[in-house]
């Protein structure tokens, strides 16, 4: 696994828009504020040409132009690290135009993003043997006050921190005062994880892989799906699948997990980290998101940690996709120690 160099003092942070661009509020204001924060901290910044556009179908620009921006930032010496400006819907359409072979040969760079950015945070390790970070996009860095999760993500990008714990609470619904686009997370719910395991605590290790199930299900079975090769390459490590969802309801979550299972993706699994789905309260005849997960995954007889700080219901622990990790869970305490090996 290739691990990029971390961001150094005075380094350059690059921004790309492979999905949505920052063309409307509150995203434009948050982007501007994030740039101000980074510059005041002594970092240089460079924006890709699509960052402030919204002229594509559900995205910043055409798939060809979005891929051109991706290729430029990953292959050429434009910046030291790369931050996605946002998630979205149709980043998958960029992938046929992304030069993964050239990216694999180029000097690796850290890329951070989540949701639709799974198209890169999953394919970079599985196609290019290059680790990426499943974590916040630039808009979260543009909040007036950084939550500890945002500070953690930036500490990871700088290589200052590789061990993370859960946070005290989470945001069920965001709050935005009229005209105030820089509101911090609206933490109202206490952290309470579910350990689906025969013991009251769990300890396991393996190589981290996963992302947003909405996107993983789209990639599965396409020419970009080299997951089985990746699993065989690192089978001695075993795997920790980290999974969360955006638009999926409980039945869609179950179908997605069934699909991944029957594609052989969970071979060599050592444990699962399941983030709170955005449709957290969705249920069908009493069947909820937790039932959707355990109904498919409990047969593997490995720990399943649910309601983890991961994904669309903030905050989120930054995850090194492709990296190795040791996980410890007991009651409402979660610790993830990541190793770059």
N, C-alpha and C positions, 0 to 999 in steps of 0.2 A: 504494500500500500504506500502510495506517495503522499507525504504530508508537506503542504506548502510552508514557506517561511511565514512567521507571524509578523504582524504590523509593528514596525519600529517607530520610535519617537521621530516625529517630523515626516513620517512616511505619507504615501499618497493613497487615498481611498477613492476607488472608482465606483460609479453608479451606473447600472443598466436597467432597462425596462423591458424584460423579455415577455411580460404579460401586460398588466395595466400600467399606464403612465400617470404621472402626477399632474393631470390637466384640470382637475376640479378640486374643490374644497371638501373635506379638511386636509386632503393629501398634499396640495401645493404648499400650504402654509407650514405643515409639519416638515416637509422636505426642506424648505427654506430655513426653518429653525434648526433642523439637524445639521445642515451645512454650517450654520453659524456656530453651533456647539463644537463641531469638529475643528473648524478653523481657529476658534479661540483656544482650543486645546493644543494648537501647534501643528495640526495635520493639513496637508494639501488635499484638495478634492478635484475630481474631474468627472463631468457628467457625459454620459453617452448621448448621442443625438436624439434618442427616442424618449428620454426621461420625462419630458414635459408634454408629450403628445398624447392624443387620444383619437387618432384618425383611422385606426384599424378596426376590424370587426371584433369588438370585445377586448381590444388590446391597444397598445400604444401606436403600433404601426403594422404594416403587412408582415406576415411570417418571414418573408425573405429579408426585410429590413431589420426585424428583430434578431434574426439569426446572424445577420451581418454584424450587428452590434456585439452579440455574444462572442463571435469568432474574433473580432478585433480586440476585445478586452482580455480574452483568455490567451490568445496567441501572441499578441504584441505587447510591448512594454508600456502600457498605458497607465497602469496603477499597480500598487503592491497587493491589494486585496480588492474584492469585488462584492458590492452590496446590491441586492435587488431593491428596486424602489417600491415594489408591491407584488401582491398575488394577482389573482384574476381567474380567467376561465379557459382560454384557448392557447396556452403556451405550448401545448402538444403540437400545434401546427408549425411551430418553429423548428422542431427537431429534425425533419428531413433535410434542412438546410444548414444544420450545425455540423461543423467539421470536427467530429470527435477524434478522428485519427490525428489531426494536427494538434488538437488540444492534448492528446495523450503524449505527444512528442515534445510539447512546449514545457517550459518551466511551470510547475504547478502554482496556482494561486488559490487562496481561500475564497470561497464563495459562500455567502450566507443569504438565506431566504426560507420561506416556508409556504405551505398551501400549494398553489399552482407551480411554485418553484421546485416542487418534488421532481418535476421533469429534469432538473439539473442535479439536485442534491442526491437523487437516486441513481441517475445515469452516470454521473462523474465517477463514483466508486465502481459501479458494475461494468462500465464500458472503458473507462480510462484509468482505472486503478488509482484514482485520486480522491482523497477525502474531501468532504464538504461539510458545511455546518447547517443543520436544520434549526433555524432560529429566526428572530425578528427581522422584518424588512425595515427600510429606512424610516418609515413613518413613526414607528415606535421610538426610534432614537430622537424624534423631533418633539416628544412631549416636554412640557415645561419642567416636570420633575421626573427623573428617571426612577422607575421601580427597580428594586434589586435585581430582577431578572434581566433588565436591559444592561445594567452595569456588569452583570455576569457575562452576558453575550460579548460585550466589548472587551472584558478581561480575557475571554477566550481568544478573541481575534488578536489580542496582543501577546498571547501565550503566557499570561500571568496566572491563569487558573484553569485547572483541568478536573477539579472535583466539585460537584454541585449537589445541593440538597433541595428538597421541596420548599415552597414558600408558605407563608402563614395562611393565605386565603386566595380566592380567585374571583374573577369578574363575571357575573352572570349576564349583566347588561352594561354596556358602556354608557357614559354620561357625557353629553356635550352641551355646554351652555351656548346660547345663541351668540354667534360672533366670536366665540372662544374655541379655536381649533386645536389648542395645545393641552387639552385636559388630560390628566394622568389616568391610569387605570382606576376603575370604580370597584375596589375590592370590598365585596359584601359577604361572600360565602366562605366559611372555614374550610381549610384543606382537610379532606377525609378520604384516604385511599382505601381501596378494596383489595385484599390479598386473596386471590382465588388459588388456594394451595392447601395441601393437607396439613401443613404446619402453620403456626401463627406468625412466623417470620420466614423470610426467604433470602437466600444468598446465591447468586449465580453470576457467571461471566460468559463473555462471548463477543463476537464482532457485531457492532451495531449496524443495522440496515432497516430501511422503512421509509415512512413519510405519510402523506395524506392519501387515504385509501381511495378517494375520488379519482386521483390521478394514477395511482398504482394500477387500478383496475383497467384504466385506459391503455396503459403501456403494456400490460400483460398480453403475451402472445404476438406482439408486433415484432418487427425486425430489430427493435431496440431492446427487446427483452433477452438479455444474456444472463439472467439471474441464476440459472442452473450452473453455468460455467463459474460464476462468482462463488456460489456455494461450494462447489467441488474444490476450488482453489484454496479456500480458507476453512474447509471442513474440520480440520484439526482444532480450530478455535471454537467451533460452534457459533451459533448466532442468537443475538437478541433482536427481536423484531420490535421496533417502535412504530406505533400506528395510531392515527387519529383521523377524524373526518370533518368535512365542511358541510356539504348539502345532503349527505346521505341520511335517510330515516332508518329506523331500527331494522327493517327488512332488507334495506339496501346494504347495511353494514354486514348483516348475516350473509347475504349473497356474495359480497366482495370477499369476505373471509373464506367462504366456500370455494370461490374461484381461485384464490391464491393457494389454498390447500390442495386443490385438485390439479394445479399447475406444478406442484412439487416444491413450492417456495418455502415451506416450513420444514424441509428436511434439515436435520442437524440442529434444530432449534433448542436453545437452552432456557429461554424465558421470553415473556412478552411484556412490553411497556405500552399500555393503552391510554391515550390521552382522552380527556373529556370531549365528546363530540359536540359540535356547535348546536345540534338538535338534541341537547342533553335530556330534555324532559319528554321527548317523543316516545310514545309507546303504542302498542297494538294489542288490544284485549289483554292488558296487563303484562304484555311482553315488552321489556325495556331494553335499553342499550347494553346493560350488563348481561342480560340473558342472551342477547345477540352474539356477544363475544364468547361467553363460556360455552354456549351450545355448540360451537364449532371447535374451539381451541382446547377445551378441558381434556380431550382424548390424548393430548400429547404428554400429559402428566408432568408438566413443567410449571413453574410459577407464572401466574398471570397477575400483573399489578395494574389495576384499573383506577381511573380518575386521576391519572398522573398529570402534573403540570406540563402539558405538551399540546401545542396546537392552537385552535381557534378561540378557546375560552381562556383568556390570559390570566396569569402570566405563563411563560413557558421556559423550561430548562433548555439551554442550548445543547444540541446533540451533535457529536462528530459522526456523521454518516460515513461508514466505512472504517471507523476506528474501533479499537478494542475497549471493553469496559467491564468493570465489576460493579454489580448492583447489590445493594443491601436494603431490605424493606422490613420494617417491624412496626406494627400498629399504624400510626400516622406519620412515621418518619421514613423518608426515602433518601438514599445517597447513591450517587452515580460517580464512580471514579474512572475517568477515561485515560487510556494509555495510547501513545502514538507508536504502535508497533505493528 
